[in-house]
Amino acid sequence: MGTIHAGDFLRRFCSHLGMINQVVKAAQEAVHKSEELDMRRSPISVAAAVSSYDSPAVR
């Protein structure tokens, strides 16, 4: 079993939120950047934070 990354959760979260492809790509870039910065946060927390940024509840 390998390491779990935020990107592993991101697609599922974005799909459940009904995000358009352009927003999903932006979210993927944000997750990638967070991994580059080595933020040492739970992958599920990073994916949830990034994907919820554009959810209807935030608007």
Sine and cosine of phi, psi and omega as CSV:
sin_phi,cos_phi,sin_psi,cos_psi,sin_omega,cos_omega
0.00,0.00,0.78,-0.63,-0.07,-1.00
-1.00,-0.03,-0.07,-1.00,0.02,-1.00
-0.97,0.25,0.63,-0.78,0.03,-1.00
-1.00,-0.09,0.73,-0.69,0.00,-1.00
-0.91,-0.42,0.36,-0.93,0.00,-1.00
-0.85,0.53,-0.58,0.82,0.01,-1.00
-0.89,0.46,-0.41,0.91,0.03,-1.00
-0.91,0.41,-0.52,0.85,0.00,-1.00
-1.00,-0.03,-0.43,0.90,-0.19,-0.98
-0.85,0.53,-0.75,0.66,-0.05,-1.00
-0.85,0.52,-0.67,0.74,0.00,-1.00
-0.90,0.44,-0.71,0.70,0.00,-1.00
-0.87,0.49,-0.74,0.67,-0.01,-1.00
-0.89,0.47,-0.62,0.79,0.03,-1.00
-0.89,0.45,-0.71,0.70,0.00,-1.00
-0.90,0.43,-0.49,0.87,0.01,-1.00
-1.00,0.07,-0.12,0.99,0.03,-1.00
0.94,0.34,0.55,0.84,-0.02,-1.00
-0.97,0.25,0.54,-0.84,0.04,-1.00
-0.97,0.23,0.32,-0.95,-0.11,-0.99
-0.85,0.52,-0.61,0.79,-0.02,-1.00
-0.89,0.45,-0.64,0.77,0.01,-1.00
-0.94,0.33,-0.61,0.79,0.04,-1.00
-0.87,0.48,-0.68,0.73,0.02,-1.00
-0.89,0.46,-0.65,0.76,0.04,-1.00
-0.90,0.43,-0.64,0.77,0.03,-1.00
-0.91,0.42,-0.63,0.78,0.04,-1.00
-0.89,0.45,-0.63,0.78,0.04,-1.00
-0.90,0.43,-0.65,0.76,0.01,-1.00
-0.91,0.43,-0.65,0.76,0.04,-1.00
-0.90,0.43,-0.69,0.72,0.01,-1.00
-0.86,0.50,-0.68,0.73,0.00,-1.00
-0.90,0.43,-0.63,0.77,0.01,-1.00
-0.90,0.43,-0.56,0.83,0.04,-1.00
-0.95,0.32,-0.57,0.82,0.06,-1.00
-0.90,0.44,-0.61,0.80,-0.03,-1.00
-0.98,0.19,-0.14,0.99,0.03,-1.00
0.79,0.61,0.85,0.52,-0.07,-1.00
-0.95,0.30,-0.26,0.97,0.03,-1.00
0.82,0.57,0.77,0.64,0.09,-1.00
-0.91,-0.41,0.34,-0.94,0.05,-1.00
-0.87,0.50,0.73,-0.68,0.01,-1.00
-0.83,0.56,-0.61,0.79,-0.01,-1.00
-0.94,0.35,-0.54,0.84,0.05,-1.00
-0.92,0.39,-0.68,0.73,0.02,-1.00
-0.90,0.44,-0.74,0.67,0.00,-1.00
-0.89,0.46,-0.66,0.75,0.01,-1.00
-0.91,0.42,-0.69,0.72,0.00,-1.00
-0.90,0.44,-0.71,0.70,-0.03,-1.00
-0.92,0.39,-0.69,0.72,-0.06,-1.00
-0.97,0.26,-0.44,0.90,-0.01,-1.00
-0.98,0.17,-0.24,0.97,-0.02,-1.00
-0.85,0.53,-0.58,0.82,-0.03,-1.00
-0.95,-0.30,0.21,0.98,-0.03,-1.00
-0.96,0.28,0.40,-0.92,0.00,-1.00
-0.85,0.53,-0.49,0.87,-0.02,-1.00
-0.91,0.42,-0.44,0.90,-0.02,-1.00
-0.99,0.11,-0.45,0.89,-0.05,-1.00
-0.93,0.36,0.00,0.00,0.00,0.00
